[in-house]
């Protein structure tokens, strides 16, 4: 599934718990940092260093390790981000 992100904030995606997914982000970060997060105990948790990016990513593959069927992209610090996100469940 593809989404366009043009502002700071949260953008959730539906990903079944336990599934692997690929993530590609293209576009202009304009100073933004993107954190990939999973849901655990009703809170978003960062995937860690491998889940934080400030540049174009190509084909990162992660496992959905949270306790809900959602992952989140948190965009922060950008002036005018314009990012195309492709997330595909494998």
Buried (B, 14 or more C-beta within 10 A) or exposed (E): EEEEBEEBEEBBBEBEBEEEBBBBBEBBBEEBBBBBBBBEEEEBBBBEEEBBBEEEBEEBEBBBEBEBBBBBBBBEEBEEBBBEBEBBEE
